[in-house]
């Protein structure tokens, strides 16, 4: 999956469903309604983007 900026963002969470689907969820959506829970991919611009620390895993 190519999620654009989300692939390097600390707020991304990868969600897998029971049918094998994989989705990129924005955890900022939990506290800020300006961010969609499941943004249209690939995300090229995002005001809430924060680079994920190198040691953090998804």
BASEDO-489047 format. One record per residue: residue number from 1; chain; x, y, z of N, C-alpha, C in turn; residue in one letter. Coordinates in steps of 0.2 Angstrom, whole numbers. Atoms other than C-alpha are relative to their C-alpha. Example, Ala and Ser with C-alpha at 12.3 -4.5 7.8 and 13.67 -1.06 7.14 Angstrom:
BASEDO-489047
[1; 'A'; [4; -6; 0]; [62; -22; 39]; [4; 6; 0]; 'a'],
[2; 'A'; [-4; -6; -1]; [68; -5; 36]; [-4; 5; 3]; 's'],
END
This chain:
BASEDO-489047
[1; 'A'; [4; -6; 0]; [0; 0; 0]; [4; 6; 0]; 'x'],
[2; 'A'; [-3; -6; 0]; [6; 17; -4]; [-4; 6; 3]; 'x'],
[3; 'A'; [4; -4; -3]; [-1; 29; 8]; [3; 7; 0]; 'x'],
[4; 'A'; [-4; -7; 0]; [11; 44; 4]; [3; 2; 7]; 'x'],
[5; 'A'; [-3; -3; -6]; [15; 55; 19]; [-2; -4; 6]; 'x'],
[6; 'A'; [2; 4; -5]; [5; 44; 30]; [5; -6; 2]; 'x'],
[7; 'A'; [-5; 5; -1]; [18; 30; 28]; [6; 2; 5]; 'x'],
[8; 'A'; [-6; -2; -5]; [31; 41; 38]; [-3; 4; 5]; 'x'],
[9; 'A'; [3; -4; -5]; [19; 49; 50]; [-2; -4; 6]; 'x'],
[10; 'A'; [1; 3; -6]; [18; 46; 68]; [-8; -2; 2]; 'x'],
[11; 'A'; [7; 1; -2]; [-1; 46; 68]; [-4; -5; -4]; 'x'],
[12; 'A'; [3; 6; 4]; [-4; 32; 55]; [0; -6; 4]; 'x'],
[13; 'A'; [0; 7; -3]; [-10; 15; 61]; [-3; -4; -6]; 'x'],
[14; 'A'; [2; 4; 5]; [-12; 1; 49]; [-5; -5; 3]; 'x'],
[15; 'A'; [5; 4; -2]; [-28; -8; 51]; [-2; -6; -5]; 'x'],
[16; 'A'; [2; 6; 4]; [-32; -26; 44]; [-6; -2; 2]; 'x'],
[17; 'A'; [7; 3; -2]; [-49; -33; 43]; [0; -8; -2]; 'x'],
[18; 'A'; [0; 7; 0]; [-54; -51; 43]; [0; -3; -7]; 'x'],
[19; 'A'; [0; 2; 7]; [-56; -52; 24]; [6; 2; -4]; 'x'],
[20; 'A'; [-6; -1; 3]; [-38; -47; 21]; [1; 7; -3]; 'x'],
[21; 'A'; [-1; -7; 1]; [-41; -28; 18]; [5; 3; 4]; 'x'],
[22; 'A'; [-5; -4; -3]; [-27; -16; 23]; [-2; 7; 0]; 'x'],
[23; 'A'; [2; -7; 0]; [-31; 2; 28]; [4; 4; 4]; 'x'],
[24; 'A'; [-4; -5; -4]; [-22; 17; 34]; [-4; 5; 4]; 'x'],
[25; 'A'; [4; -4; -5]; [-30; 25; 49]; [4; 6; 3]; 'x'],
[26; 'A'; [-3; -6; -3]; [-26; 43; 55]; [-3; 0; 7]; 'x'],
[27; 'A'; [2; -1; -7]; [-26; 43; 74]; [-1; 7; 2]; 'x'],
[28; 'A'; [2; -7; -2]; [-27; 62; 74]; [-8; 1; -1]; 'x'],
[29; 'A'; [7; 0; 0]; [-45; 59; 69]; [-4; -1; 6]; 'x'],
[30; 'A'; [3; 2; -6]; [-49; 53; 86]; [-1; 7; 4]; 'x'],
[31; 'A'; [0; -6; -4]; [-46; 71; 94]; [-1; 6; -4]; 'x'],
[32; 'A'; [1; -6; 4]; [-48; 83; 79]; [-4; -2; -6]; 'x'],
[33; 'A'; [4; 1; 5]; [-62; 82; 67]; [2; 2; -7]; 'x'],
[34; 'A'; [-3; -3; 7]; [-52; 91; 53]; [3; -6; -4]; 'x'],
[35; 'A'; [-4; 6; 4]; [-43; 74; 49]; [-5; -6; -1]; 'x'],
[36; 'A'; [5; 6; 1]; [-53; 60; 41]; [3; -6; 3]; 'x'],
[37; 'A'; [-2; 6; -4]; [-52; 43; 50]; [4; -4; -5]; 'x'],
[38; 'A'; [-3; 3; 5]; [-47; 35; 33]; [1; 4; -6]; 'x'],
[39; 'A'; [-1; -5; 6]; [-40; 48; 21]; [1; -3; -6]; 'x'],
[40; 'A'; [-1; 2; 6]; [-40; 46; 3]; [8; 0; -2]; 'x'],
[41; 'A'; [-7; 1; 1]; [-23; 39; -2]; [2; 1; -8]; 'x'],
[42; 'A'; [-5; -2; -4]; [-10; 43; -7]; [0; 7; 3]; 'x'],
[43; 'A'; [0; -6; -3]; [-9; 58; 5]; [7; 4; -2]; 'x'],
[44; 'A'; [-6; -4; 2]; [3; 72; -2]; [1; 6; 4]; 'x'],
[45; 'A'; [0; -6; -4]; [-1; 86; 9]; [-4; -1; 7]; 'x'],
[46; 'A'; [4; 1; -7]; [-6; 86; 28]; [3; 5; 5]; 'x'],
[47; 'A'; [-2; -5; -5]; [-6; 100; 40]; [2; -3; 7]; 'x'],
[48; 'A'; [-1; 4; -6]; [-5; 87; 54]; [6; -5; 0]; 'x'],
[49; 'A'; [-6; 5; 1]; [10; 77; 48]; [5; 1; 5]; 'x'],
[50; 'A'; [-6; 0; -5]; [23; 73; 61]; [4; -6; -2]; 'x'],
[51; 'A'; [-5; 6; 2]; [38; 62; 56]; [0; -5; 5]; 'x'],
[52; 'A'; [-1; 6; -5]; [38; 45; 64]; [7; 0; 2]; 'x'],
[53; 'A'; [-7; 2; -2]; [53; 42; 75]; [3; -6; -3]; 'x'],
[54; 'A'; [-3; 5; 3]; [65; 31; 67]; [-1; -7; 3]; 'x'],
[55; 'A'; [0; 7; -4]; [64; 17; 80]; [-7; -2; 1]; 'x'],
[56; 'A'; [7; 2; -1]; [45; 17; 80]; [-3; -5; -5]; 'x'],
[57; 'A'; [3; 4; 5]; [35; 3; 72]; [-7; 2; -1]; 'x'],
[58; 'A'; [7; -2; 1]; [18; 4; 64]; [-4; -4; 4]; 'x'],
END
